[in-house]
Amino acid sequence: MTATLSALALGPVGSALATVPPPPPGAPAVESAPSSLTGLTPQLPASVLAASAAPHSTWKPEPAIYGTASRNDIPVLGAGGTIIRVNEIYPTLADGQPAPGPFPVLMTMTPYGKGQGGSSAPGSATAPGGSSPTGGADNYLVQRGYIEVVEDVRGTGDSGGSFGLFDPIQTQDAIRVLHWAAKLPHADGQVGTYGPSYLGIDQLLLAGAVGPHSPLKAIFPMVPANDIYRDTSFMGGLLDAEFSLAYLGLTTTLNQTNPIVDSLSDTGLLAQLLTLETEHSTSVLAYDASLTAGILGGGSQAYDESYWKVRSPETTLANVVHNQIPAYIIGGEFDIFQHGEPLDYAALQNVWAHRPMNAPMAPNQPTTGRYQLIVGPWEHLNASSVDVDPLELEWFDTWLKHEHTGMAATRTPLHYYDLGTGAFDETAHFPFTGATPTRLYLGAGNTLSSAPPPAVATTDTLAWSPAGSICGRSIDQWSMGAVSIPAAEAGVLAPCVTNDAPSTLLPTQVSYTTAPFSRATTLSGPADATIDLSATSTDTELVAELEEVTPDGSAFPITEGALDGRLRAVDAARSWVSHGITLLPYHPYTRASSAPVVPGQVTQYQVEIFPTLITIAPGDRLRLTISSVDTPHLLPIPQDLSQMVGGIYTIHRSAADPSFLSVDLSGG
């Protein structure tokens, strides 16, 4: 069904789990449209907020009974003797003295500056959002009987050493802080972790490295990656330039400014930190320059090889399960880690069920409440600041305080928002059960249908260009919500992000559209665009986007994928195939797998389209748009760029050379 905007609300960032006010007076009226519109912040249903509690659970969030106080910039010896600095925020009694406890400890590791812990009186109000994007605490959990420890990652904030993106030595530092935290006064020896984005990825890496009998007993990663290379640094082997520039700028700025601001009240410490920050600034800039040079120069960092492998949570997920550490993941359908979050969930469930980690989940395999995932209609910054305090409390009360919340017994540990209905689908398996793998062929007249292509070939042509339309969702998604969030704050719909129909008239694009659906039809999971194409160049760039088209011609972007033509090789053993239809083509993206495109030769390209869940309303249509450019989101590295210039692409559509979209459909 198509959800009307009157049933939802446009609200500020961070209020996605709370009731939000209606649009301000004078906001433009909006006709009925898919709820995939960026900026929509539906109230999370009780079935999800209670998240998975058993039907007869009596657990409820307890009130704030403690005050809080902190010790700041505590030195802890990290790997190799490097000083790692942390803040401890602990519960206090009415007289301000530390509460005796013992309490579990909650820990987070941030590269953005840990802030300065403060104090509060018992029972005082605290703002929602237990995991701020920079890692600071908000006292909600401390007031309910937890100790929090916030660590500056090595080479950032007030910690010593040199910074490197998810350097393995950061995990070794975190292990030492973990064991130190478990032995704090008034701690009970059990530790959980929390935090979004970089902080979420840190948790998965730590949980995979600690061993089976460590103090770490539960984690709550928000918007984490599965594979750093595939999820954000590159898409389809093409450089994700928009995100990379935004991220490096954010890390550098916060890394240098936050610790100094935090320490202005302590002149002695400030003098010490000014020297440290000068060192950090030089270190971070040198690291950024080295990484950029390696990527742009076509070095190992430009491929999915050892540099990225040791930094990717995918390589640690089996150990997370073997170490018996439960994980609750928060994800977003327009998040920068949209690709990886459901793969994290499937991998954890597979390992728990003693199945191959990287396979699609089987429809009848057993599942566990130890590994759960919520995917909401959020961009990265929205998903990072969603108010999950009660949910985190329930999760940590389950695993650290051993309360009978019922979360461990849920039969539906996957909570996935349907962009069409505006409701969460409570389910268990990814890919979703009940869906039918379907091929929709690209046909004459820009059609998309199940009718097989004719014996006589027909073709369509598009041209490569160094720049294309910026009217699309990708510019917003990979800038982490830079367009949609201000629009939502103003109570209006973001242009292009919510309707990219104007961008479908360019020579760099060609679109194929189904007939109107006669009934509600659900598209779910990953998808594959298999394109048989000949080119005049020795390399190609293909971008495949799915859109829902309403009767008035508006086109609402759903999801997309991309592929650098020279990295088109497919690893069949890692691909997801159902009933002979590939739904997730796995490309190695290594230097060894690279092969030039032969000009004039018809070549098959399988473009992986990132996962989604959307019910398309009766009367609406599904559109596949194939493009040769997606700026400023994706850019070829220089050695590829020179091979793409002047390229003219011919898409073939015949029985001998079919081009088609492979999707999971149900209900139609």
SULJONOR-V197808 format. One record per backbone hydrogen bond with DSSP energy under -1.0 kcal/mol. CO is the residue of the C=O (numbers start at 1). NH is the residue of the N-H. If there is no record, write none. Layout:
co=CO nh=NH
co=CO nh=NH
This chain:
co=4 nh=7
co=5 nh=8
co=9 nh=41
co=12 nh=15
co=15 nh=18
co=24 nh=27
co=34 nh=37
co=37 nh=40
co=45 nh=48
co=45 nh=49
co=46 nh=50
co=47 nh=52
co=54 nh=57
co=67 nh=92
co=68 nh=120
co=69 nh=90
co=71 nh=88
co=74 nh=86
co=76 nh=84
co=78 nh=81
co=79 nh=82
co=82 nh=78
co=83 nh=160
co=84 nh=76
co=85 nh=152
co=86 nh=74
co=87 nh=150
co=88 nh=71
co=89 nh=148
co=90 nh=69
co=91 nh=99
co=92 nh=67
co=93 nh=96
co=97 nh=93
co=103 nh=188
co=104 nh=147
co=105 nh=192
co=106 nh=149
co=107 nh=194
co=108 nh=151
co=110 nh=153
co=120 nh=68
co=121 nh=124
co=132 nh=135
co=136 nh=132
co=139 nh=143
co=142 nh=145
co=143 nh=65
co=143 nh=66
co=147 nh=106
co=148 nh=89
co=149 nh=108
co=150 nh=87
co=151 nh=110
co=153 nh=156
co=156 nh=159
co=160 nh=155
co=164 nh=167
co=167 nh=170
co=168 nh=172
co=169 nh=173
co=170 nh=174
co=171 nh=175
co=172 nh=176
co=173 nh=177
co=174 nh=178
co=175 nh=179
co=176 nh=180
co=177 nh=181
co=178 nh=182
co=180 nh=183
co=181 nh=184
co=184 nh=187
co=186 nh=103
co=190 nh=105
co=191 nh=217
co=192 nh=107
co=193 nh=220
co=195 nh=222
co=196 nh=199
co=197 nh=201
co=198 nh=202
co=199 nh=203
co=200 nh=204
co=201 nh=205
co=202 nh=206
co=203 nh=207
co=204 nh=208
co=206 nh=209
co=206 nh=210
co=215 nh=191
co=218 nh=193
co=219 nh=328
co=221 nh=330
co=222 nh=197
co=226 nh=314
co=227 nh=231
co=228 nh=232
co=228 nh=233
co=229 nh=234
co=233 nh=240
co=235 nh=238
co=236 nh=564
co=238 nh=235
co=239 nh=241
co=239 nh=635
co=240 nh=244
co=241 nh=245
co=242 nh=246
co=243 nh=247
co=244 nh=248
co=245 nh=249
co=246 nh=250
co=247 nh=251
co=248 nh=252
co=249 nh=253
co=250 nh=254
co=251 nh=255
co=252 nh=256
co=253 nh=257
co=254 nh=258
co=257 nh=261
co=258 nh=262
co=259 nh=263
co=261 nh=264
co=263 nh=266
co=266 nh=270
co=267 nh=271
co=268 nh=272
co=269 nh=273
co=270 nh=274
co=271 nh=275
co=272 nh=276
co=273 nh=277
co=274 nh=278
co=275 nh=279
co=276 nh=280
co=277 nh=281
co=278 nh=282
co=279 nh=283
co=280 nh=284
co=281 nh=285
co=282 nh=286
co=283 nh=287
co=284 nh=288
co=285 nh=289
co=286 nh=290
co=287 nh=291
co=288 nh=292
co=289 nh=293
co=290 nh=294
co=291 nh=295
co=292 nh=296
co=293 nh=297
co=294 nh=299
co=295 nh=298
co=299 nh=302
co=300 nh=303
co=303 nh=305
co=305 nh=309
co=306 nh=310
co=308 nh=311
co=309 nh=312
co=312 nh=315
co=313 nh=316
co=313 nh=317
co=316 nh=320
co=317 nh=321
co=318 nh=322
co=319 nh=323
co=320 nh=325
co=321 nh=324
co=326 nh=219
co=327 nh=372
co=329 nh=374
co=330 nh=223
co=331 nh=376
co=332 nh=335
co=335 nh=338
co=337 nh=341
co=340 nh=344
co=341 nh=345
co=342 nh=346
co=343 nh=347
co=344 nh=348
co=345 nh=349
co=346 nh=350
co=347 nh=351
co=348 nh=352
co=349 nh=353
co=350 nh=355
co=351 nh=354
co=356 nh=359
co=362 nh=365
co=368 nh=371
co=370 nh=327
co=372 nh=329
co=373 nh=415
co=374 nh=331
co=375 nh=417
co=376 nh=333
co=376 nh=378
co=378 nh=334
co=379 nh=383
co=380 nh=384
co=386 nh=388
co=388 nh=392
co=389 nh=393
co=390 nh=394
co=391 nh=395
co=392 nh=396
co=393 nh=397
co=394 nh=398
co=395 nh=399
co=396 nh=400
co=396 nh=401
co=397 nh=403
co=403 nh=405
co=406 nh=409
co=407 nh=410
co=408 nh=369
co=413 nh=373
co=414 nh=427
co=415 nh=375
co=416 nh=425
co=418 nh=422
co=420 nh=3
co=423 nh=418
co=425 nh=416
co=427 nh=414
co=430 nh=361
co=436 nh=665
co=438 nh=663
co=440 nh=661
co=441 nh=449
co=446 nh=513
co=447 nh=443
co=449 nh=441
co=454 nh=655
co=458 nh=653
co=460 nh=651
co=462 nh=649
co=470 nh=472
co=473 nh=476
co=473 nh=477
co=474 nh=478
co=476 nh=481
co=477 nh=480
co=480 nh=381
co=481 nh=485
co=483 nh=487
co=484 nh=488
co=485 nh=489
co=486 nh=490
co=487 nh=492
co=494 nh=498
co=495 nh=497
co=500 nh=503
co=501 nh=504
co=506 nh=509
co=507 nh=463
co=508 nh=628
co=510 nh=626
co=512 nh=624
co=513 nh=448
co=517 nh=619
co=521 nh=616
co=522 nh=666
co=523 nh=614
co=527 nh=609
co=528 nh=662
co=529 nh=607
co=530 nh=660
co=531 nh=605
co=532 nh=652
co=533 nh=603
co=534 nh=650
co=535 nh=600
co=538 nh=597
co=540 nh=565
co=542 nh=563
co=543 nh=627
co=544 nh=561
co=545 nh=625
co=546 nh=558
co=546 nh=559
co=547 nh=623
co=548 nh=556
co=549 nh=621
co=550 nh=553
co=554 nh=550
co=555 nh=500
co=556 nh=548
co=559 nh=546
co=560 nh=610
co=561 nh=544
co=563 nh=542
co=564 nh=567
co=565 nh=568
co=566 nh=595
co=576 nh=583
co=576 nh=584
co=578 nh=581
co=581 nh=578
co=584 nh=576
co=586 nh=571
co=589 nh=304
co=598 nh=601
co=603 nh=533
co=605 nh=531
co=607 nh=529
co=609 nh=527
co=612 nh=525
co=613 nh=419
co=614 nh=523
co=616 nh=521
co=617 nh=620
co=620 nh=517
co=621 nh=549
co=622 nh=514
co=623 nh=547
co=624 nh=512
co=625 nh=545
co=626 nh=510
co=627 nh=543
co=630 nh=634
co=633 nh=242
co=635 nh=239
co=637 nh=640
co=637 nh=641
co=638 nh=642
co=641 nh=644
co=641 nh=645
co=643 nh=539
co=644 nh=647
co=647 nh=464
co=648 nh=536
co=649 nh=462
co=650 nh=534
co=651 nh=460
co=653 nh=458
co=657 nh=654
co=659 nh=442
co=660 nh=530
co=661 nh=440
co=662 nh=528
co=663 nh=438
co=664 nh=524
co=665 nh=436
co=666 nh=522
